[in-house]
Amino acid sequence: MARFATHDYEKPSSMNLTDMFMHLTNFSVNKNNPEFIYNENEEGEGVGHKRSIKSVFKMLEMKGVNTNAIWSRIKRLIIKTFCAVQPKLE
């Protein structure tokens, strides 16, 4: 799943630092914003603020983004995360 904030992101400043709807993607926070859009279906397709990764990648591909490169980076981050905690998992 991918979660999106309900306000467009802007670099933090003294004017927007407390805008939780801009800087957080937590469902429990954003569902209280009148601009929050619930998903129209269980698969997380569409324009809702909580979407399936499949839906997000489909949108990115339509914009010309190389999603294979993104998946490769995600996989490397997962591997590095497991390597970092491996001593604790033993």
Jmol script that loads the backbone (N, CA, C; Angstrom):
load data "model"
ATOM      1  N   MET A   1       0.838  -1.187   0.000  1.00  0.00           N
ATOM      2  CA  MET A   1       0.000   0.000   0.000  1.00  0.00           C
ATOM      3  C   MET A   1       0.879   1.244   0.000  1.00  0.00           C
ATOM      4  N   ALA A   2       0.371   2.249  -0.617  1.00  0.00           N
ATOM      5  CA  ALA A   2       1.000   3.569  -0.593  1.00  0.00           C
ATOM      6  C   ALA A   2      -0.011   4.539   0.001  1.00  0.00           C
ATOM      7  N   ARG A   3       0.461   5.349   0.891  1.00  0.00           N
ATOM      8  CA  ARG A   3      -0.417   6.324   1.529  1.00  0.00           C
ATOM      9  C   ARG A   3       0.029   7.723   1.116  1.00  0.00           C
ATOM     10  N   PHE A   4      -0.937   8.578   0.899  1.00  0.00           N
ATOM     11  CA  PHE A   4      -0.667   9.931   0.459  1.00  0.00           C
ATOM     12  C   PHE A   4      -1.250  10.928   1.436  1.00  0.00           C
ATOM     13  N   ALA A   5      -0.520  12.015   1.638  1.00  0.00           N
ATOM     14  CA  ALA A   5      -1.034  13.102   2.465  1.00  0.00           C
ATOM     15  C   ALA A   5      -2.183  13.770   1.710  1.00  0.00           C
ATOM     16  N   THR A   6      -3.056  14.437   2.443  1.00  0.00           N
ATOM     17  CA  THR A   6      -4.210  15.067   1.817  1.00  0.00           C
ATOM     18  C   THR A   6      -3.930  16.493   1.349  1.00  0.00           C
ATOM     19  N   HIS A   7      -2.797  17.056   1.734  1.00  0.00           N
ATOM     20  CA  HIS A   7      -2.369  18.356   1.207  1.00  0.00           C
ATOM     21  C   HIS A   7      -1.084  18.128   0.426  1.00  0.00           C
ATOM     22  N   ASP A   8      -0.913  18.871  -0.663  1.00  0.00           N
ATOM     23  CA  ASP A   8       0.320  18.755  -1.442  1.00  0.00           C
ATOM     24  C   ASP A   8       1.510  19.136  -0.577  1.00  0.00           C
ATOM     25  N   TYR A   9       2.604  18.395  -0.751  1.00  0.00           N
ATOM     26  CA  TYR A   9       3.817  18.625   0.032  1.00  0.00           C
ATOM     27  C   TYR A   9       4.485  19.923  -0.378  1.00  0.00           C
ATOM     28  N   GLU A  10       4.958  20.644   0.602  1.00  0.00           N
ATOM     29  CA  GLU A  10       5.822  21.802   0.421  1.00  0.00           C
ATOM     30  C   GLU A  10       6.955  21.673   1.423  1.00  0.00           C
ATOM     31  N   LYS A  11       8.108  22.179   1.050  1.00  0.00           N
ATOM     32  CA  LYS A  11       9.249  22.157   1.955  1.00  0.00           C
ATOM     33  C   LYS A  11       8.829  22.782   3.290  1.00  0.00           C
ATOM     34  N   PRO A  12       9.182  22.139   4.411  1.00  0.00           N
ATOM     35  CA  PRO A  12       8.781  22.670   5.716  1.00  0.00           C
ATOM     36  C   PRO A  12       9.264  24.108   5.920  1.00  0.00           C
ATOM     37  N   SER A  13       8.377  24.918   6.443  1.00  0.00           N
ATOM     38  CA  SER A  13       8.699  26.306   6.779  1.00  0.00           C
ATOM     39  C   SER A  13       7.940  26.672   8.046  1.00  0.00           C
ATOM     40  N   SER A  14       8.204  27.837   8.564  1.00  0.00           N
ATOM     41  CA  SER A  14       7.494  28.266   9.778  1.00  0.00           C
ATOM     42  C   SER A  14       5.992  28.424   9.513  1.00  0.00           C
ATOM     43  N   MET A  15       5.615  28.601   8.243  1.00  0.00           N
ATOM     44  CA  MET A  15       4.205  28.783   7.892  1.00  0.00           C
ATOM     45  C   MET A  15       3.435  27.458   7.793  1.00  0.00           C
ATOM     46  N   ASN A  16       4.124  26.353   7.480  1.00  0.00           N
ATOM     47  CA  ASN A  16       3.393  25.089   7.256  1.00  0.00           C
ATOM     48  C   ASN A  16       3.847  23.936   8.142  1.00  0.00           C
ATOM     49  N   LEU A  17       4.759  24.211   9.037  1.00  0.00           N
ATOM     50  CA  LEU A  17       5.355  23.131   9.841  1.00  0.00           C
ATOM     51  C   LEU A  17       4.326  22.335  10.637  1.00  0.00           C
ATOM     52  N   THR A  18       3.249  22.968  11.042  1.00  0.00           N
ATOM     53  CA  THR A  18       2.239  22.271  11.853  1.00  0.00           C
ATOM     54  C   THR A  18       1.127  21.653  11.015  1.00  0.00           C
ATOM     55  N   ASP A  19       1.224  21.730   9.695  1.00  0.00           N
ATOM     56  CA  ASP A  19       0.196  21.158   8.814  1.00  0.00           C
ATOM     57  C   ASP A  19       0.395  19.646   8.728  1.00  0.00           C
ATOM     58  N   MET A  20      -0.244  18.921   9.625  1.00  0.00           N
ATOM     59  CA  MET A  20      -0.098  17.459   9.645  1.00  0.00           C
ATOM     60  C   MET A  20      -0.631  16.819   8.377  1.00  0.00           C
ATOM     61  N   PHE A  21      -1.604  17.446   7.730  1.00  0.00           N
ATOM     62  CA  PHE A  21      -2.163  16.890   6.501  1.00  0.00           C
ATOM     63  C   PHE A  21      -1.181  17.000   5.337  1.00  0.00           C
ATOM     64  N   MET A  22      -0.133  17.795   5.489  1.00  0.00           N
ATOM     65  CA  MET A  22       0.877  17.963   4.447  1.00  0.00           C
ATOM     66  C   MET A  22       2.087  17.074   4.709  1.00  0.00           C
ATOM     67  N   HIS A  23       2.453  16.930   5.944  1.00  0.00           N
ATOM     68  CA  HIS A  23       3.717  16.282   6.274  1.00  0.00           C
ATOM     69  C   HIS A  23       3.585  14.846   6.768  1.00  0.00           C
ATOM     70  N   LEU A  24       2.365  14.377   7.010  1.00  0.00           N
ATOM     71  CA  LEU A  24       2.162  13.004   7.468  1.00  0.00           C
ATOM     72  C   LEU A  24       1.230  12.270   6.511  1.00  0.00           C
ATOM     73  N   THR A  25       1.469  10.976   6.354  1.00  0.00           N
ATOM     74  CA  THR A  25       0.594  10.174   5.493  1.00  0.00           C
ATOM     75  C   THR A  25      -0.250   9.196   6.305  1.00  0.00           C
ATOM     76  N   ASN A  26      -0.217   9.309   7.620  1.00  0.00           N
ATOM     77  CA  ASN A  26      -0.977   8.411   8.483  1.00  0.00           C
ATOM     78  C   ASN A  26      -2.470   8.475   8.169  1.00  0.00           C
ATOM     79  N   PHE A  27      -3.072   7.319   8.002  1.00  0.00           N
ATOM     80  CA  PHE A  27      -4.516   7.244   7.759  1.00  0.00           C
ATOM     81  C   PHE A  27      -5.274   7.880   8.906  1.00  0.00           C
ATOM     82  N   SER A  28      -4.844   7.586  10.140  1.00  0.00           N
ATOM     83  CA  SER A  28      -5.576   8.087  11.308  1.00  0.00           C
ATOM     84  C   SER A  28      -5.564   9.609  11.378  1.00  0.00           C
ATOM     85  N   VAL A  29      -4.581  10.259  10.782  1.00  0.00           N
ATOM     86  CA  VAL A  29      -4.532  11.719  10.743  1.00  0.00           C
ATOM     87  C   VAL A  29      -5.355  12.240   9.571  1.00  0.00           C
ATOM     88  N   ASN A  30      -5.061  11.735   8.375  1.00  0.00           N
ATOM     89  CA  ASN A  30      -5.651  12.290   7.163  1.00  0.00           C
ATOM     90  C   ASN A  30      -7.138  12.002   6.995  1.00  0.00           C
ATOM     91  N   LYS A  31      -7.639  10.949   7.609  1.00  0.00           N
ATOM     92  CA  LYS A  31      -9.076  10.662   7.472  1.00  0.00           C
ATOM     93  C   LYS A  31      -9.935  11.767   8.086  1.00  0.00           C
ATOM     94  N   ASN A  32      -9.334  12.599   8.937  1.00  0.00           N
ATOM     95  CA  ASN A  32     -10.068  13.700   9.562  1.00  0.00           C
ATOM     96  C   ASN A  32     -10.103  14.962   8.703  1.00  0.00           C
ATOM     97  N   ASN A  33      -9.383  14.946   7.585  1.00  0.00           N
ATOM     98  CA  ASN A  33      -9.387  16.088   6.681  1.00  0.00           C
ATOM     99  C   ASN A  33     -10.599  15.974   5.760  1.00  0.00           C
ATOM    100  N   PRO A  34     -11.388  17.044   5.632  1.00  0.00           N
ATOM    101  CA  PRO A  34     -12.552  16.984   4.735  1.00  0.00           C
ATOM    102  C   PRO A  34     -12.169  16.654   3.286  1.00  0.00           C
ATOM    103  N   GLU A  35     -10.901  16.873   2.913  1.00  0.00           N
ATOM    104  CA  GLU A  35     -10.436  16.588   1.553  1.00  0.00           C
ATOM    105  C   GLU A  35     -10.036  15.124   1.363  1.00  0.00           C
ATOM    106  N   PHE A  36     -10.079  14.328   2.427  1.00  0.00           N
ATOM    107  CA  PHE A  36      -9.680  12.923   2.335  1.00  0.00           C
ATOM    108  C   PHE A  36     -10.614  12.181   1.389  1.00  0.00           C
ATOM    109  N   ILE A  37     -10.030  11.343   0.529  1.00  0.00           N
ATOM    110  CA  ILE A  37     -10.813  10.555  -0.422  1.00  0.00           C
ATOM    111  C   ILE A  37     -10.621   9.079  -0.100  1.00  0.00           C
ATOM    112  N   TYR A  38     -11.701   8.388   0.237  1.00  0.00           N
ATOM    113  CA  TYR A  38     -11.634   6.955   0.468  1.00  0.00           C
ATOM    114  C   TYR A  38     -11.490   6.235  -0.867  1.00  0.00           C
ATOM    115  N   ASN A  39     -10.821   5.100  -0.849  1.00  0.00           N
ATOM    116  CA  ASN A  39     -10.698   4.298  -2.064  1.00  0.00           C
ATOM    117  C   ASN A  39     -12.073   3.843  -2.513  1.00  0.00           C
ATOM    118  N   GLU A  40     -12.224   3.781  -3.820  1.00  0.00           N
ATOM    119  CA  GLU A  40     -13.500   3.368  -4.382  1.00  0.00           C
ATOM    120  C   GLU A  40     -13.652   1.863  -4.445  1.00  0.00           C
ATOM    121  N   ASN A  41     -12.552   1.131  -4.300  1.00  0.00           N
ATOM    122  CA  ASN A  41     -12.645  -0.321  -4.351  1.00  0.00           C
ATOM    123  C   ASN A  41     -11.607  -0.943  -3.422  1.00  0.00           C
ATOM    124  N   GLU A  42     -11.740  -2.213  -3.164  1.00  0.00           N
ATOM    125  CA  GLU A  42     -10.869  -2.913  -2.211  1.00  0.00           C
ATOM    126  C   GLU A  42      -9.435  -3.048  -2.694  1.00  0.00           C
ATOM    127  N   GLU A  43      -9.214  -2.990  -4.014  1.00  0.00           N
ATOM    128  CA  GLU A  43      -7.871  -3.163  -4.554  1.00  0.00           C
ATOM    129  C   GLU A  43      -7.016  -1.906  -4.393  1.00  0.00           C
ATOM    130  N   GLY A  44      -7.598  -0.813  -3.956  1.00  0.00           N
ATOM    131  CA  GLY A  44      -6.836   0.418  -3.778  1.00  0.00           C
ATOM    132  C   GLY A  44      -6.539   1.116  -5.092  1.00  0.00           C
ATOM    133  N   GLU A  45      -7.382   0.885  -6.086  1.00  0.00           N
ATOM    134  CA  GLU A  45      -7.204   1.546  -7.376  1.00  0.00           C
ATOM    135  C   GLU A  45      -7.859   2.914  -7.324  1.00  0.00           C
ATOM    136  N   GLY A  46      -7.423   3.809  -8.185  1.00  0.00           N
ATOM    137  CA  GLY A  46      -8.088   5.096  -8.303  1.00  0.00           C
ATOM    138  C   GLY A  46      -7.322   6.233  -7.679  1.00  0.00           C
ATOM    139  N   VAL A  47      -8.053   7.183  -7.129  1.00  0.00           N
ATOM    140  CA  VAL A  47      -7.454   8.426  -6.664  1.00  0.00           C
ATOM    141  C   VAL A  47      -7.494   8.590  -5.149  1.00  0.00           C
ATOM    142  N   GLY A  48      -7.830   7.563  -4.432  1.00  0.00           N
ATOM    143  CA  GLY A  48      -7.911   7.665  -2.975  1.00  0.00           C
ATOM    144  C   GLY A  48      -6.560   7.966  -2.341  1.00  0.00           C
ATOM    145  N   HIS A  49      -6.582   8.321  -1.078  1.00  0.00           N
ATOM    146  CA  HIS A  49      -5.353   8.654  -0.367  1.00  0.00           C
ATOM    147  C   HIS A  49      -4.631   7.427   0.187  1.00  0.00           C
ATOM    148  N   LYS A  50      -5.204   6.254   0.000  1.00  0.00           N
ATOM    149  CA  LYS A  50      -4.556   4.995   0.374  1.00  0.00           C
ATOM    150  C   LYS A  50      -4.719   4.084  -0.838  1.00  0.00           C
ATOM    151  N   ARG A  51      -3.609   3.827  -1.544  1.00  0.00           N
ATOM    152  CA  ARG A  51      -3.689   3.114  -2.822  1.00  0.00           C
ATOM    153  C   ARG A  51      -2.761   1.905  -2.839  1.00  0.00           C
ATOM    154  N   SER A  52      -3.087   0.983  -3.712  1.00  0.00           N
ATOM    155  CA  SER A  52      -2.216  -0.176  -3.901  1.00  0.00           C
ATOM    156  C   SER A  52      -0.954   0.264  -4.629  1.00  0.00           C
ATOM    157  N   ILE A  53       0.141  -0.437  -4.386  1.00  0.00           N
ATOM    158  CA  ILE A  53       1.390  -0.123  -5.078  1.00  0.00           C
ATOM    159  C   ILE A  53       1.221  -0.347  -6.577  1.00  0.00           C
ATOM    160  N   LYS A  54       0.380  -1.318  -6.933  1.00  0.00           N
ATOM    161  CA  LYS A  54       0.089  -1.573  -8.350  1.00  0.00           C
ATOM    162  C   LYS A  54      -0.524  -0.329  -8.995  1.00  0.00           C
ATOM    163  N   SER A  55      -1.454   0.296  -8.308  1.00  0.00           N
ATOM    164  CA  SER A  55      -2.103   1.501  -8.812  1.00  0.00           C
ATOM    165  C   SER A  55      -1.112   2.653  -8.926  1.00  0.00           C
ATOM    166  N   VAL A  56      -0.250   2.804  -7.934  1.00  0.00           N
ATOM    167  CA  VAL A  56       0.742   3.879  -7.939  1.00  0.00           C
ATOM    168  C   VAL A  56       1.728   3.686  -9.093  1.00  0.00           C
ATOM    169  N   PHE A  57       2.194   2.447  -9.272  1.00  0.00           N
ATOM    170  CA  PHE A  57       3.154   2.187 -10.346  1.00  0.00           C
ATOM    171  C   PHE A  57       2.514   2.384 -11.714  1.00  0.00           C
ATOM    172  N   LYS A  58       1.249   2.052 -11.846  1.00  0.00           N
ATOM    173  CA  LYS A  58       0.535   2.260 -13.106  1.00  0.00           C
ATOM    174  C   LYS A  58       0.500   3.756 -13.434  1.00  0.00           C
ATOM    175  N   MET A  59       0.215   4.578 -12.426  1.00  0.00           N
ATOM    176  CA  MET A  59       0.190   6.020 -12.612  1.00  0.00           C
ATOM    177  C   MET A  59       1.575   6.547 -12.987  1.00  0.00           C
ATOM    178  N   LEU A  60       2.623   6.054 -12.290  1.00  0.00           N
ATOM    179  CA  LEU A  60       3.983   6.494 -12.572  1.00  0.00           C
ATOM    180  C   LEU A  60       4.418   6.100 -13.979  1.00  0.00           C
ATOM    181  N   GLU A  61       4.057   4.871 -14.400  1.00  0.00           N
ATOM    182  CA  GLU A  61       4.410   4.416 -15.742  1.00  0.00           C
ATOM    183  C   GLU A  61       3.761   5.299 -16.804  1.00  0.00           C
ATOM    184  N   MET A  62       2.531   5.736 -16.566  1.00  0.00           N
ATOM    185  CA  MET A  62       1.854   6.624 -17.520  1.00  0.00           C
ATOM    186  C   MET A  62       2.565   7.970 -17.626  1.00  0.00           C
ATOM    187  N   LYS A  63       3.320   8.331 -16.579  1.00  0.00           N
ATOM    188  CA  LYS A  63       4.079   9.587 -16.591  1.00  0.00           C
ATOM    189  C   LYS A  63       5.510   9.373 -17.081  1.00  0.00           C
ATOM    190  N   GLY A  64       5.820   8.133 -17.523  1.00  0.00           N
ATOM    191  CA  GLY A  64       7.137   7.851 -18.073  1.00  0.00           C
ATOM    192  C   GLY A  64       8.204   7.478 -17.059  1.00  0.00           C
ATOM    193  N   VAL A  65       7.809   7.187 -15.835  1.00  0.00           N
ATOM    194  CA  VAL A  65       8.757   6.818 -14.785  1.00  0.00           C
ATOM    195  C   VAL A  65       9.144   5.351 -14.936  1.00  0.00           C
ATOM    196  N   ASN A  66      10.423   5.061 -14.763  1.00  0.00           N
ATOM    197  CA  ASN A  66      10.928   3.693 -14.844  1.00  0.00           C
ATOM    198  C   ASN A  66      10.645   2.978 -13.514  1.00  0.00           C
ATOM    199  N   THR A  67       9.538   2.268 -13.443  1.00  0.00           N
ATOM    200  CA  THR A  67       9.159   1.601 -12.194  1.00  0.00           C
ATOM    201  C   THR A  67      10.027   0.384 -11.907  1.00  0.00           C
ATOM    202  N   ASN A  68      10.643  -0.203 -12.927  1.00  0.00           N
ATOM    203  CA  ASN A  68      11.573  -1.313 -12.678  1.00  0.00           C
ATOM    204  C   ASN A  68      12.755  -0.836 -11.848  1.00  0.00           C
ATOM    205  N   ALA A  69      13.233   0.360 -12.132  1.00  0.00           N
ATOM    206  CA  ALA A  69      14.344   0.922 -11.352  1.00  0.00           C
ATOM    207  C   ALA A  69      13.912   1.180  -9.912  1.00  0.00           C
ATOM    208  N   ILE A  70      12.674   1.641  -9.746  1.00  0.00           N
ATOM    209  CA  ILE A  70      12.167   1.879  -8.387  1.00  0.00           C
ATOM    210  C   ILE A  70      12.084   0.565  -7.623  1.00  0.00           C
ATOM    211  N   TRP A  71      11.564  -0.501  -8.271  1.00  0.00           N
ATOM    212  CA  TRP A  71      11.467  -1.806  -7.606  1.00  0.00           C
ATOM    213  C   TRP A  71      12.848  -2.298  -7.200  1.00  0.00           C
ATOM    214  N   SER A  72      13.839  -2.104  -8.056  1.00  0.00           N
ATOM    215  CA  SER A  72      15.207  -2.529  -7.728  1.00  0.00           C
ATOM    216  C   SER A  72      15.712  -1.810  -6.489  1.00  0.00           C
ATOM    217  N   ARG A  73      15.449  -0.519  -6.399  1.00  0.00           N
ATOM    218  CA  ARG A  73      15.885   0.249  -5.229  1.00  0.00           C
ATOM    219  C   ARG A  73      15.146  -0.204  -3.975  1.00  0.00           C
ATOM    220  N   ILE A  74      13.849  -0.477  -4.104  1.00  0.00           N
ATOM    221  CA  ILE A  74      13.063  -0.953  -2.959  1.00  0.00           C
ATOM    222  C   ILE A  74      13.623  -2.287  -2.464  1.00  0.00           C
ATOM    223  N   LYS A  75      13.913  -3.198  -3.389  1.00  0.00           N
ATOM    224  CA  LYS A  75      14.466  -4.502  -3.010  1.00  0.00           C
ATOM    225  C   LYS A  75      15.798  -4.351  -2.293  1.00  0.00           C
ATOM    226  N   ARG A  76      16.657  -3.458  -2.790  1.00  0.00           N
ATOM    227  CA  ARG A  76      17.959  -3.241  -2.130  1.00  0.00           C
ATOM    228  C   ARG A  76      17.764  -2.688  -0.717  1.00  0.00           C
ATOM    229  N   LEU A  77      16.803  -1.788  -0.547  1.00  0.00           N
ATOM    230  CA  LEU A  77      16.532  -1.243   0.786  1.00  0.00           C
ATOM    231  C   LEU A  77      16.017  -2.315   1.741  1.00  0.00           C
ATOM    232  N   ILE A  78      15.184  -3.211   1.233  1.00  0.00           N
ATOM    233  CA  ILE A  78      14.684  -4.311   2.067  1.00  0.00           C
ATOM    234  C   ILE A  78      15.832  -5.203   2.499  1.00  0.00           C
ATOM    235  N   ILE A  79      16.703  -5.541   1.573  1.00  0.00           N
ATOM    236  CA  ILE A  79      17.863  -6.384   1.898  1.00  0.00           C
ATOM    237  C   ILE A  79      18.743  -5.697   2.934  1.00  0.00           C
ATOM    238  N   LYS A  80      19.023  -4.416   2.741  1.00  0.00           N
ATOM    239  CA  LYS A  80      19.860  -3.678   3.701  1.00  0.00           C
ATOM    240  C   LYS A  80      19.198  -3.619   5.075  1.00  0.00           C
ATOM    241  N   THR A  81      17.883  -3.476   5.096  1.00  0.00           N
ATOM    242  CA  THR A  81      17.160  -3.438   6.369  1.00  0.00           C
ATOM    243  C   THR A  81      17.321  -4.761   7.115  1.00  0.00           C
ATOM    244  N   PHE A  82      17.144  -5.881   6.396  1.00  0.00           N
ATOM    245  CA  PHE A  82      17.313  -7.186   7.030  1.00  0.00           C
ATOM    246  C   PHE A  82      18.753  -7.419   7.473  1.00  0.00           C
ATOM    247  N   CYS A  83      19.708  -6.962   6.690  1.00  0.00           N
ATOM    248  CA  CYS A  83      21.120  -7.098   7.086  1.00  0.00           C
ATOM    249  C   CYS A  83      21.403  -6.315   8.367  1.00  0.00           C
ATOM    250  N   ALA A  84      20.791  -5.145   8.483  1.00  0.00           N
ATOM    251  CA  ALA A  84      21.018  -4.306   9.667  1.00  0.00           C
ATOM    252  C   ALA A  84      20.463  -4.935  10.932  1.00  0.00           C
ATOM    253  N   VAL A  85      19.337  -5.673  10.831  1.00  0.00           N
ATOM    254  CA  VAL A  85      18.724  -6.251  12.025  1.00  0.00           C
ATOM    255  C   VAL A  85      19.044  -7.737  12.180  1.00  0.00           C
ATOM    256  N   GLN A  86      19.773  -8.303  11.252  1.00  0.00           N
ATOM    257  CA  GLN A  86      20.072  -9.741  11.279  1.00  0.00           C
ATOM    258  C   GLN A  86      20.675 -10.203  12.598  1.00  0.00           C
ATOM    259  N   PRO A  87      21.642  -9.467  13.172  1.00  0.00           N
ATOM    260  CA  PRO A  87      22.200  -9.918  14.465  1.00  0.00           C
ATOM    261  C   PRO A  87      21.122 -10.045  15.554  1.00  0.00           C
ATOM    262  N   LYS A  88      20.132  -9.182  15.519  1.00  0.00           N
ATOM    263  CA  LYS A  88      19.071  -9.231  16.535  1.00  0.00           C
ATOM    264  C   LYS A  88      18.086 -10.368  16.248  1.00  0.00           C
ATOM    265  N   LEU A  89      17.989 -10.790  14.991  1.00  0.00           N
ATOM    266  CA  LEU A  89      17.054 -11.841  14.632  1.00  0.00           C
ATOM    267  C   LEU A  89      17.571 -13.235  15.002  1.00  0.00           C
ATOM    268  N   GLU A  90      18.882 -13.347  15.161  1.00  0.00           N
ATOM    269  CA  GLU A  90      19.458 -14.679  15.456  1.00  0.00           C
ATOM    270  C   GLU A  90      19.043 -15.192  16.800  1.00  0.00           C
TER     271      GLU A  90
END
end "model"
wireframe off; spacefill off
backbone 0.3
color backbone group
